[in-house]
Amino acid sequence: MFAQQLGQLFKNEKHRQDVKVGAVFRNIRRGNIIETAKVLDIAPDSMGVPHVHYTLSIQSTHQEGVEEHRTLGLASFAEKFSGAVTA
């Protein structure tokens, strides 16, 4: 159990290192909903916790693309968007 948790920690750390300004990530959800996030900025909040500011584009077969600006803590962002898009 501990080894599994430790492995997940290192996996998440690797994803966090991949999160850089200008990077693009994709998350495919159930129902063929595709979320694409482009990192605009990474900055600490007032407590020093790094947050990712990004543009989120959502596409699905049921609606036209939606685009909005969002913010997530770096750890949460890396967990949600683990699929980096290469150019």
N, C-alpha and C positions, 0 to 999 in steps of 0.2 A: 504494500500500500504506500509506504513512504517513498520507495523508489519511483513509483508511478507519479506521485505528487511532485517529486524532485524533477523528474523528466519533463513534466508539464511546465514547471517553473522555468527551466532552461529554454523550452520551446517558446514560451511567451516572451522571454528576454530576447531571443533571436528576432521575433517579430517586431518587438519594440525598436530594435536597432535598425530595422528596415524602414521604419516610419521617418521620412524626411520630407522637407518642404518640396513640393512639386511631384512627389510620388503619387501613384494612382493605385487604388486597391478595389477589389470587387468582392461582393458577398452575394451569393445566389441563394434566395430563400425559397421555401416551398411555394408552389403555384407558379414557378418560373418567373419570380420577381427578381430583377437584377438591380442591386444597389452598387453604384460606382462612386467612390469617394476620392476626391483630389485634395491632397493636403495643401492648405494655404499658409499655415503658420503653426508653430509649436511654441507655447509660452507657458511659464508657470503662473498659477493663480496666486492670490494673496498669502496662501499657506505654503507656497513653494512646490505644489503638485503640478507636474507638467500636463497641459491640456492641448489637444489637437483641434485646430480650427480648420474646417474643411467644407468643400462644396459637395453635397450629396445629390446625385442624379438617380432617380428611380424609374425603371422601365418595366412594363409588364404587357401582357397581351390584352389586358382589360382596360388600360388607360394610357394616355399619352405621357411622355416623359415629364417628370416633375423635378425641379432643381431648387435647392435651398441651401442656406448656410447653416452649419451645425457645429457644436463643440462637444467633445467627449474627453474624459481623462485618457492619458496615453495608454495605460494598461487596458482599459475597456475598449479603446479603439483597436489596439493590436489584437485583442481577442476576437472582436467582431469582424474585422477586416484582415484576415490572415492571408488572403489571396492577392499578392501583388501582381499588377498588370505590367508586363514588360513591353517596351516600345519596339 
